[in-house]
Amino acid sequence: MEIKKTIFKNLLEIKLKKYQDSRGSFVKIFNKSNSKQFTNNCYESYLSISKKGSFRGLHAQAGRYAQDKLVYCVKGKILDIAVDIRKNFKTYGKIYKKTINSKDSIAIFVPKGFIHGIIALENQTIVVTYCSKPYNPKKEFGVKPDSLPMIMPKMKFLISQKDKKLPTFNEFIKK
């Protein structure tokens, strides 16, 4: 495992070891012993299967339900997006984005203090996400996914009705 730091404190790109032989491949995504290098106390995990253009997120949870996330693309390709909402950091309001796919064996560790989401760039993209705290819909908040001030992939986005009602990026940042 190789860990690459980003300009965002504690947001990491993790190159996982992939073992391959005649049967296929094998990757250890989650390992409790990694907590020496970053906190990865997994409480629950999710597996999403998405159509091309599916925009999942941008969400976070408040207070004691704030989550660290470890995100790994099992099949297909995603654009991983995280917005720093830690007001006391110089990277507040800045956007991290990284394209990851199943061939590269890269996981993204997103610490508490970020709004996070993904865009599926291929059909039948499969992503597993490990979260450090339980999902609590009463503590969830977010930003309208297609309102980010960044160049987006040229495709039709599939956004949930719930996410279409979220505040825009500019509305959220000005709070």
C-alpha positions as CSV (number, residue, x, y, z in Angstrom):
1,M,0.0,0.0,0.0
2,E,1.3,3.5,-0.9
3,I,-0.3,6.6,0.5
4,K,-0.2,9.9,-1.4
5,K,-1.1,13.1,0.5
6,T,-3.1,15.8,-1.3
7,I,-3.3,19.6,-0.7
8,F,-6.2,18.8,1.7
9,K,-5.2,17.9,5.2
10,N,-6.0,14.1,5.8
11,L,-7.6,13.6,2.4
12,L,-5.5,10.7,1.0
13,E,-5.1,8.7,-2.2
14,I,-4.2,5.1,-1.4
15,K,-2.7,2.8,-3.9
16,L,-3.8,-0.7,-2.8
17,K,-1.9,-3.9,-3.6
18,K,-3.6,-5.9,-6.3
19,Y,-2.7,-9.6,-6.6
20,Q,-3.3,-11.3,-9.9
21,D,-3.0,-14.8,-11.2
22,S,-4.8,-17.1,-13.6
23,R,-8.0,-17.0,-11.5
24,G,-8.3,-13.2,-11.6
25,S,-7.4,-10.5,-9.0
26,F,-7.6,-10.0,-5.3
27,V,-7.4,-6.6,-3.4
28,K,-7.5,-6.0,0.3
29,I,-9.6,-2.7,0.5
30,F,-10.1,-2.4,4.2
31,N,-7.5,-3.2,6.8
32,K,-7.8,-2.2,10.5
33,S,-4.0,-2.0,10.8
34,N,-4.0,0.9,8.4
35,S,-5.2,3.1,11.2
36,K,-1.6,3.8,12.1
37,Q,-1.5,6.0,8.9
38,F,-5.1,7.2,8.8
39,T,-8.3,6.6,10.9
40,N,-10.5,4.0,9.3
41,N,-12.8,2.8,12.0
42,C,-15.5,1.2,9.8
43,Y,-19.0,1.2,11.2
44,E,-20.9,0.3,8.0
45,S,-20.2,-0.1,4.3
46,Y,-22.2,0.4,1.2
47,L,-22.1,-1.0,-2.3
48,S,-23.5,1.1,-5.2
49,I,-24.2,-0.1,-8.7
50,S,-24.7,3.0,-11.0
51,K,-25.6,3.9,-14.5
52,K,-23.3,6.2,-16.5
53,G,-24.0,9.8,-15.4
54,S,-25.3,8.8,-11.9
55,F,-24.3,11.6,-9.5
56,R,-24.4,10.2,-5.9
57,G,-23.9,13.0,-3.3
58,L,-22.7,15.6,-2.5
59,H,-23.5,14.7,1.2
60,A,-22.0,14.9,4.7
61,Q,-23.4,14.4,8.2
62,A,-23.2,16.9,11.1
63,G,-21.9,16.7,14.7
64,R,-21.1,13.3,16.2
65,Y,-22.4,11.6,13.0
66,A,-19.7,13.2,10.8
67,Q,-18.1,10.4,8.8
68,D,-14.7,9.4,7.5
69,K,-15.1,7.5,4.2
70,L,-12.9,5.1,2.3
71,V,-14.1,4.9,-1.3
72,Y,-13.0,2.2,-3.8
73,C,-14.2,1.6,-7.4
74,V,-14.7,-2.2,-7.8
75,K,-15.8,-2.0,-11.4
76,G,-16.0,0.8,-14.0
77,K,-14.8,4.4,-13.5
78,I,-15.9,7.3,-11.3
79,L,-15.1,10.9,-10.7
80,D,-14.6,11.2,-7.0
81,I,-15.5,14.7,-5.6
82,A,-15.0,16.2,-2.2
83,V,-15.5,19.8,-1.0
84,D,-13.7,21.0,2.1
85,I,-16.2,22.5,4.5
86,R,-13.8,22.9,7.4
87,K,-14.1,26.7,8.0
88,N,-10.8,27.0,9.8
89,F,-8.7,25.5,7.0
90,K,-7.1,27.4,4.2
91,T,-8.7,24.9,1.8
92,Y,-12.2,25.8,2.9
93,G,-14.6,25.8,-0.1
94,K,-12.0,24.2,-2.4
95,I,-12.8,21.1,-4.5
96,Y,-10.9,17.9,-4.7
97,K,-11.6,15.7,-7.7
98,K,-9.9,12.5,-9.0
99,T,-10.9,10.0,-11.6
100,I,-10.4,6.5,-10.3
101,N,-11.2,3.1,-11.9
102,S,-11.2,-0.6,-11.1
103,K,-7.9,-1.1,-12.9
104,D,-5.8,1.3,-10.9
105,S,-6.6,-0.1,-7.4
106,I,-6.7,3.4,-5.9
107,A,-8.9,4.2,-2.9
108,I,-9.7,7.6,-1.6
109,F,-9.8,8.4,2.1
110,V,-12.2,11.4,2.7
111,P,-12.0,12.6,6.3
112,K,-14.8,14.3,8.3
113,G,-15.3,17.9,7.2
114,F,-15.9,17.2,3.5
115,I,-19.1,17.0,1.5
116,H,-18.5,14.0,-0.8
117,G,-19.9,12.5,-3.9
118,I,-19.2,10.5,-7.0
119,I,-20.2,10.5,-10.7
120,A,-20.3,7.2,-12.5
121,L,-18.4,7.6,-15.8
122,E,-19.4,4.1,-17.1
123,N,-22.5,1.9,-17.0
124,Q,-22.6,-0.6,-14.2
125,T,-20.0,1.1,-12.2
126,I,-19.6,-0.5,-8.8
127,V,-18.3,1.4,-5.8
128,V,-17.8,0.3,-2.2
129,T,-17.7,2.9,0.6
130,Y,-16.7,2.3,4.2
131,C,-18.1,4.8,6.7
132,S,-16.9,5.4,10.2
133,K,-20.3,6.4,11.6
134,P,-23.8,5.2,11.0
135,Y,-26.1,6.9,8.5
136,N,-28.4,9.3,10.2
137,P,-30.9,11.1,7.8
138,K,-31.7,13.7,10.4
139,K,-28.0,14.8,10.5
140,E,-27.4,14.6,6.7
141,F,-26.9,17.8,4.6
142,G,-25.4,18.5,1.2
143,V,-25.0,20.6,-1.9
144,K,-26.9,20.4,-5.2
145,P,-24.6,18.1,-7.2
146,D,-24.6,20.0,-10.5
147,S,-23.9,23.4,-8.9
148,L,-20.2,23.1,-8.3
149,P,-17.9,25.7,-9.8
150,M,-15.8,23.1,-11.8
151,I,-15.7,21.6,-15.3
152,M,-18.0,18.7,-15.2
153,P,-17.9,15.6,-17.5
154,K,-19.9,16.1,-20.7
155,M,-22.8,13.8,-20.0
156,K,-26.4,13.8,-18.9
157,F,-26.5,13.5,-15.1
158,L,-28.9,11.3,-13.2
159,I,-29.6,13.1,-9.9
160,S,-32.0,12.0,-7.2
161,Q,-35.1,14.2,-6.5
162,K,-33.8,14.6,-2.9
163,D,-30.5,16.0,-4.1
164,K,-32.1,18.3,-6.6
165,K,-33.6,20.2,-3.7
166,L,-30.3,20.8,-1.9
167,P,-28.8,24.3,-1.7
168,T,-26.4,25.3,-4.4
169,F,-22.7,25.4,-3.7
170,N,-22.7,29.2,-3.6
171,E,-25.7,29.2,-1.2
172,F,-24.0,26.7,1.1
173,I,-20.5,28.4,1.1
174,K,-22.0,31.8,1.9
175,K,-23.8,30.5,5.1
